[in-house]
Amino acid sequence: MNIKVDKVDIKNPALLHEFNDGGDLAFNVLFRHFYPMLCLFAGRILADEQAAKDIAQEAMLKAWQMRQNFTTIPKLKSFLFTCVKNGCLMDFRKQKYQEKYQSLMQGADLDDQNALKEIIQSEVVTRIFSQVNTLPEQCRKVILMTFEEGKKPSQIAEEMDISVSTVNSQKMRGITLLRGKLSSEDFLLVIALLFPGHWH
């Protein structure tokens, strides 16, 4: 299989098959696709950017070691996000939040509730991304490239060969559709997590 890294269909079964067989190029393609969103996911849980990157990389390596177990890309993605979530929670416990976590388990005060809130939000982010994947194709791509890959509207417009105004309209369409797919509590967290400082 000849993979064109810049224009790869992540849903192509041949890509997963080559990954299962230990193909380095397939791993590189999947790494480039998933690593940015895993870093973003970890970064929303931890305050340490380098720790978030390390945990995301470790998740990719674990997936590589277990590559023969994945039968679909969604299962691989679920595994990766679970690894990152667990890695963040382990880091959360053993480093600077260790005392807060212990007191939280024993009955925490109001300050300690912030630690629990981060854990809850990590679960919410997983649910949000699962709903993003149900959006119409162009809308889904814009949302994922914005919030999982951290790309600006101009970068998305160039990659997708559409106008910046179309990017923005598709983004707003995605938000509208997500409002109907998520509970009101989850949707408010979407705004808080994905649009910090923009919705006051």
C-alpha positions in Angstrom: 0.0 0.0 0.0 1.3 3.5 -1.0 0.1 6.0 1.6 0.1 9.7 0.7 0.7 11.3 4.1 -0.8 14.7 3.2 -4.0 13.3 1.8 -4.9 10.2 3.7 -8.4 8.8 4.3 -8.3 7.9 8.0 -11.3 5.6 7.4 -9.5 3.6 4.7 -9.3 0.0 6.0 -6.0 -0.5 4.2 -4.4 2.0 6.5 -5.5 0.1 9.6 -4.4 -3.2 8.1 -0.9 -1.8 7.4 -0.8 -0.5 11.0 -1.8 -3.9 12.3 1.0 -5.4 10.2 3.6 -3.1 11.7 3.9 -0.6 8.9 6.0 2.4 10.0 4.4 4.7 7.5 0.9 3.8 8.7 2.0 4.5 12.3 3.4 7.9 11.2 0.1 8.8 9.5 -2.0 7.8 12.5 0.4 9.5 14.8 0.1 12.8 12.8 -3.7 12.4 12.9 -4.2 11.5 16.6 -1.3 13.1 18.4 -2.4 16.7 18.2 -5.9 15.9 19.5 -4.5 13.7 22.3 -2.2 16.6 23.4 -5.2 18.9 23.4 -7.3 16.5 25.4 -4.5 15.9 28.0 -3.8 19.6 28.1 -7.3 20.3 29.2 -6.8 18.1 32.2 -3.3 18.9 33.2 -1.6 22.3 33.6 1.7 20.9 32.4 2.1 21.1 28.6 5.1 18.8 28.5 3.4 16.2 30.7 0.4 16.3 28.4 2.7 15.7 25.3 4.5 12.8 27.1 1.2 11.2 28.0 -0.1 11.5 24.5 3.1 10.0 23.1 2.9 7.1 25.6 -0.6 6.4 24.5 0.5 6.2 20.8 3.3 3.8 21.8 0.9 1.6 23.7 -1.4 1.5 20.7 1.6 0.5 18.6 2.5 -2.3 20.9 -1.1 -3.6 20.9 -1.6 -2.8 17.2 -2.9 -6.2 16.2 -5.8 -5.9 18.6 -7.6 -3.1 16.8 -10.2 -4.0 14.2 -11.5 -0.5 13.5 -10.2 3.1 13.6 -12.9 4.1 16.1 -11.7 1.3 18.5 -8.1 2.6 18.1 -9.3 6.2 18.9 -11.3 5.0 21.9 -8.2 3.2 23.2 -6.0 6.2 22.7 -8.3 8.6 24.5 -8.8 6.1 27.4 -5.0 5.7 27.7 -4.6 9.5 27.8 -7.4 10.0 30.3 -5.9 7.3 32.6 -2.4 8.7 32.2 -3.6 12.1 33.1 -5.4 10.8 36.2 -2.3 9.0 37.3 -0.2 12.1 36.9 -2.9 14.1 38.5 -2.7 11.8 41.6 1.0 11.3 42.0 2.3 14.9 41.4 1.2 18.3 42.6 -2.5 17.3 43.1 -1.8 14.3 45.2 -2.8 15.9 48.5 -5.9 17.4 46.9 -6.9 14.0 45.5 -6.5 12.2 48.8 -8.5 14.8 50.7 -11.2 14.7 48.0 -11.6 10.9 48.6 -11.9 11.6 52.3 -14.5 14.5 51.9 -13.1 17.6 50.3 -13.6 21.3 50.9 -14.7 23.7 48.2 -11.1 24.2 46.8 -10.7 20.5 46.4 -13.8 20.4 44.2 -11.7 21.9 41.4 -9.8 18.7 41.2 -13.0 16.7 40.9 -14.3 19.2 38.3 -11.2 18.5 36.0 -11.9 14.7 36.2 -15.6 15.2 35.3 -14.7 17.5 32.4 -12.3 14.9 31.0 -15.3 12.5 30.8 -17.4 15.2 29.2 -14.8 15.9 26.6 -14.9 12.3 25.6 -18.7 12.4 25.2 -18.4 15.7 23.2 -16.0 14.2 20.7 -18.1 11.2 20.2 -21.0 13.5 19.2 -18.8 15.6 17.0 -18.1 12.5 15.0 -21.8 12.3 14.1 -21.9 15.7 12.5 -22.1 16.2 8.7 -18.8 15.7 7.0 -17.7 19.3 6.3 -19.0 20.5 9.6 -17.3 17.7 11.5 -14.0 18.4 9.8 -14.1 22.1 10.7 -14.9 21.3 14.3 -12.2 18.6 14.7 -9.5 20.7 13.0 -10.4 23.6 15.2 -10.7 21.9 18.5 -8.6 18.8 18.3 -5.8 20.0 16.1 -5.9 23.7 17.3 -5.9 25.1 13.7 -7.0 28.7 12.9 -9.9 29.4 10.5 -7.4 30.6 7.8 -5.4 27.3 8.1 -8.6 25.2 7.8 -9.9 27.3 4.9 -6.6 26.7 3.0 -6.5 22.9 3.7 -10.2 22.4 2.8 -10.1 24.8 -0.1 -13.1 26.8 1.3 -13.5 30.4 2.4 -12.9 31.6 6.0 -16.5 32.7 6.2 -17.6 29.1 5.3 -15.3 27.8 8.0 -16.9 30.1 10.6 -20.5 29.2 9.4 -19.7 25.5 9.5 -18.3 26.0 13.0 -21.5 27.7 14.2 -23.6 25.0 12.5 -21.7 22.4 14.4 -22.3 24.2 17.7 -26.0 24.4 16.9 -26.2 20.7 16.1 -24.2 19.8 19.2 -26.7 21.7 21.3 -29.4 19.2 20.2 -27.2 16.2 20.8 -25.9 17.0 24.3 -27.5 17.7 27.6 -27.7 21.3 28.7 -24.9 20.8 31.2 -22.6 19.2 28.7 -23.3 21.9 26.2 -22.4 24.6 28.7 -19.1 22.8 29.3 -18.6 22.6 25.5 -18.7 26.4 25.5 -16.5 26.7 28.5 -13.9 24.1 27.3 -13.8 24.9 23.6 -14.4 28.7 23.6 -12.6 30.0 26.7 -13.1 33.7 27.1 -15.4 34.0 24.1 -18.8 33.4 25.6 -19.5 35.7 28.5 
